Amino acid sequence: MEAKVCLFLRVLERIIYKILFYVFIMKLKQIPEDFVVKEIYDLDKLRKKQSIGEEVYYFILKKKNYTLNRAMENISKIFLISQKNVHFAGMKDRQGVTTQLISIINAANIEENVEKFNSNYNGLNLEKIGKFPARLNLGDNIGNEFRIVIRDLEEKEIVNAKKRIKEISDEGIPNYFDSQRFGFGDKNPVIGKYLIRGDFKKAFFHILTAIPEENQKKEHREFVDYIEENWEKIVYENRWKEVLDKIPFWLKEEINMINYVRKYENNFLGAINLLHKKIRTMYVNSYQSYLFNETIKYLISIGKFKEYSELPLVSFRTKLAGDWGKYVQQLMSQDGINLESFKMLKSPTIRPKEIIRQTRIQINSFKILSEDKDELNLGKTKMILSFGLDKGSYATNVVKEIFN
């Protein structure tokens, strides 16, 4: 009974949090230059990887207000290669200015294509590093350095923030996965749940209906409404031609998937497999992340958070035990999932591994760089922070902890 009450409170908290977060987010990322991320990596270590027997080149990708997936699409278009030949070590925010390492397998005419890429896309820039023995894998980065501008602040908020900065510098903060992990409308863990269950029709539906909560385009909103209202008729009456007539032209991957299910009689798994493996894996990892976050919240609510320095991202090998294990079991049961489901026998290439994650993170080299008048918000102050985090940790969580 206690666990059910806690689960209800978690859901209610998430709804309230989403409302408050979108009020706060304009303070955090009012313009792209307010959120600057630089990926940290060890090139010497990456040069010692075992060769994969193909030509692999590394590049520094700088992007401004671009999703990583869209940037990869543009890279594959310019270099005339499959998107599956473009790899990265870590996901980066869309909102902001980010710099990271990527690898491209079998890239030709590199100098010419880099120049063409940089001139074709405002907000994207590639710089060649050189040839390496193997492609990048998720987690090949060491961490990230951040420079963040917090705007629209009152004096009282600044005083409280300075106190809180000292506390979290000493104690660290809960190592939650943040909203970037969960996608448009928190759809990623939902898609992941259905992939784990093997319900590819529902996974496909949620991929099509994922839409940004901010800056929605009218055509996209109308398309999603159409899919939601007519889904069963579309599937069982083979209305995919009608869907293609209504879908916005910029949803390239969705168009490819719709063409596939139209041609191959609702083969939803085959259509989803057209997505880059990293994207499909991200959906499954997002469900693992949801379980991790909810478990931390539960342990905090019952006063047992400090008893756990680390927890697993659940896989079929996970041993569920103690308070956290019972709670995870309940969450999965409500989603129609058990540990065996994580074997994903119909899509084993994205079967998740058990990864041990620290429950608390420490913040490196925390500095208040300046406090100045906020030129974008009359009569208010801006604060500029810099700090470093290990890979897999989120700067937005740090900011939220500072400003409660």
N, C-alpha and C positions, 0 to 999 in steps of 0.2 A: 504493500500500500504506500509506504514511504517513497519508494522509487517512482511510482505512478504520479504522485503529487509533485515530486521534483521534476519529472518529465513535463507535466503540464506547465509548471512555472518556467521551465526552460523555453518552451514554445512561446508563452506569453512574453517573456523577457526579450526573445528574438524579435517579436513584432514591434514592441516598444523601442528596442534598440535601433531597428531599421528606420523608424520615424525620426528619432533623434539624430542618427548618424547622418542622414541626408540634409539635416539642418546644419550640422557641423562640417560636412565635407567641403563646403565652399571656403571655409577658413583654411582648410588644409591644402587644397589644390585649386586655388582661385585662378591661377594661370599655370601653364605647363612648367615654367621655370621655377616654380615654387617647390617642385619635387624632383630633385636630381639624384640619380642612382648610378653608381659606378661599380661594375662587377670586379671582384678581385680574383685572380687566378695565378697559377704557377706554370709559366710556359716551359721552364726547364723540366718539370715533372711530366708535362704533357708530351714533350719531345721523346720521353723514354718509354712511351706506350709501345706495345707490340704492334707491328705493322699489320694492316688488314689486306695488303696486297693491291690497293688501289690508290690513285692519286687523291690526296686530301689536302685542301688548303684552308687555313684559318684566316678569319677576318674579324675586325672590330666593327660591330654594327651599332650605330648611334641612331636612336629614333625619338621622335617627339610626337606625342599624341597618336601613336600607332599601337595596335595590338601586335604581339609577336607573330601570331598566326598570319595576320595580313601582311606583315613585313616579309615573312617567308614565302608567301604566295607571290609577291612582287619579285623577290630574288629568283625564284624558280622560273618566272616568266621571262626575265631579262637574260638569264643564263641558259634558257632552253633545256632545263633539266626537271626531273620529277621533284616535287616537294619533299619526297622521302629521302632525297640526297642532301637535305639541309638539316643540320643538327645544332643543338644548343645545350648549354650546361644548366641554365636556370631560367625560369619564366621571369618576365619583367612587366611592370605596370604599363597600362596604356596611357593613363593620365600622368604626364611628366616627361622629363628628358632622361633617357636611360642609355647606358653604354655597356655592351656585353660582347662576349666572344661567341662566334658561330663557326661552324665548319661546313664546307661544301665538298662533296665527293664528285670527282670527274668534271671539274669546272674547266671550261675551255675559253680561250680569248679573254683571259682574266682582266688585263688592263683596260681593254676596250669595253667590256661589260660593266666593270666597276664605274668607269666614267659615264656610261649610258645610264646606269642605275642612279647614280648621284644626281644627274641632270634631269631625270624623268620624275623623280619623286621628292616633292617638298616635304621635309620632315624625316627623311631617311638618308643615311650616309654609310657607305662601306669603305673600309681601309684594309688593304691586304697586309697580313702579317707574314705569311710564308707557308712553305710546305711542311706537313706533319705526318707521322706514321699512321695515325688512326683518327677516326672521327671523334667528336665530342659526345659524351654521354651525360645524362642528367646527373647532377651532383659533382661534376668535374671542377666546378668553381669552388673557391675557398669561402667566400662570403661577399658582402656588399658594403660599400661606403655610401652614406647619405648626407645630403645637404637639403634641409627642409625649412621652408618659410611658413610660419603660422601667422595668420592675419586676423584682423578684426578683433583685437584683444583689448580688454579693459585692464586698468592697473591692478585690480583685485585678482584677476585671472593670472597675471604675470607673477604676482607675489606667491600665489598658491602653486603655480607651476614650478617655481624655483625650489620650493620645499619638496614638492613631489619628485623633482629631478634628483635631488640628493637621496631620497628614499629608494628610488628604483635603481640608482647607480650602485647602491650598496646591496640591495636585495634581489635585483632582477625582477622579471615579470613573468606571468604565465605564458607559456609558449604556444599560444593559440595559432591556428591557421586563420588567416584573415580573409576578407570578402573576395579578394582577387582569386582565391582558390576555388570559389564557388560559382563564379560565372554570372552571366546575365540572369537576374531574377532568382539567384540561388539554384539554377537549373542543373549545374554540373553534378552535384551529388545525387540528384533525382535520376539523371541519365545513367550515372554510375550504378545506382541501385538496380535499375532494370537490366543493365548489361550483366551484372553479377547474377541476377535471377534468370537470365536467358530470355527475357521478354523483349525481343528486339523491336517489335512493333511499337511498344510504348516508349522505348528508348529513342526510336526514330521520331516519333511524335514530339517528344520534348526537345530534341535537337532542332526541329523545324520551328518550334514555338518559343525558343529562347530569344529574348529581345532586350536591348539596353533599357534600364529604368530611367535613364536621363538621355536627353537629346534624341528622343525617338523620332524617326522619320515617319510621316503619315503613311507612305506606301507600305512600310514594314509593319506598322501597327495594323493596317487593314488586312494585310496578308495573314498575319498571325490570327486575327479575329476570324478570318475565313476558314483557316485550318481548324481552329478550335470548334467552330460551329458545324463543320461539315465532315469531320474526320472519318467517321464510319462509312459515310456514303462514298467518300473519296476512295477509301481502301476497297470496299466491296463492289463498287460500281466502276472501278478502274477510271477514275476521273483525273488521272495524273496530267493529261494534256491541259485540262482546265487549270490545274495547279501551276503548271509551267507558264501559262498565260498571265497569271496573277502575281507570280513571285518577282520581287525587285531584282533588277539585273545584276546588282552588285553582290548578291548572295551566291557566289560562284560554286562553292562546295555543295551547298544545298541543291543547286540546280543539277549538278553532276549526280548527286544521290537520287534525286527524283527521276532523272532520266533512267537510272539503273533499275529502280523498282518498277518503272513503267515497262521497261524492256524485259525484265526477268520476273514478272508476275509476283510483285510484293516480296521479293527476297530482301528483307530489311537488314539482315546480317551482312549480306554481300554489299549493300549500299553503304552501311556504316563502315565497313572495312576499306572503303575508298578514302576515308579520312586518314591523315598521317597517324602512324602508330602512337606517337607522343600525345596526340590529341585524345585518342581513344583511351590510352593509359591514364591520361589526366582525369577523365571522367571517373574511372574506377578509383584512382587515388583520392579524388575529391570525396567520395563516399567514405573511404577510410578516414579522411580528415574530419568529416562531420562526426563520426563516431568518437574520434580523439577529442575534439572540442567539447562535445556534450559530456564526455567522461570527466574532463577537467572541471567543468562547471558543476557537475554532480559532486565530485570529491570536495570542491570548495564549499558547496552548500551543506555538506554533512561534517565539515571540519576535519577532513582527512587528507587534504591536498598535500600537506608537507610530508606525509608518510611515503610519497611516491616521487622519486627523482626522475623516473622515466617510465614510459608506457609504450606498448607496441601499437603500430598501425596494423589493424587486424588482418590476418590472412587465414587460410585453412589450417595452417600449422600452429596457430595461436592457442595457448593454454589459458582459458578464461578462469580466473580465480579471484576470490575475495570480493570486496565491495564493487570494485570497478568491473570485474568480470561479470557479475550478476547484472549490473546495469547495462553493459554492452549487449549481453544476451537478450535483455528485454527490448532494447532498441532494435536489434536485428529482427527479433520475432515479430515486432509490429510492422516491419518492412517485408515480411515474408522471406527472410534470409536466415541461413544458419552457416556454420563454418564450412560445411561441405560445398555450399554455393560458391565459395571463393575459389574453388578449383576451376570453375568456368570452362567446363569440358567442351563447350561449343565455340569458345574463343580463347584458347589457351595461350595465345601469343601475348595477351594483355593480362594474364593471371597475375594478381598482385603478390608481392613478397611481403613478409613481415619485416618491418623496419622499426628499430627502437628509436624513439624520439624523446629528447629531454623535455620534462614538463615545465621547466623554467629556463629562461635565457638571461644571460648577462650582456650588458651593453658596453661596447668598447669605445674608448677615447671620446667620451661624451663632452661636448662643448657647447656653450651658448656663444655664438659668434657675434651677435649684435642684437640690440633693441633699438628700433627707430620708428619714426612716424610711418604709418601705413599709407602709402600714396594711393592705394585703391579703395580705402575705407576712411572717409573723413572723420577726424577726431579720434581715431583708433591707433593702436600700436601693433607693429609686427615684430616677431621674434624669429631669429634665424638660428637653427640648431645643426650640429653635425655630429655624427656618431657612426660606428660600425657594428654590423651584426654578422654572426655566422650564417652560412647558407641555410635556407629553409625557414628563416625567421623574418618577421614582417615589421617594417618601420612604422606602418600605420598603427600597429598595436602599441608601439612605444608612445606615439603621440597621444593616442586615446588614454593611455595610462597616466600620462603627464597631466592631461586636462580633464581627467575623470570622465 
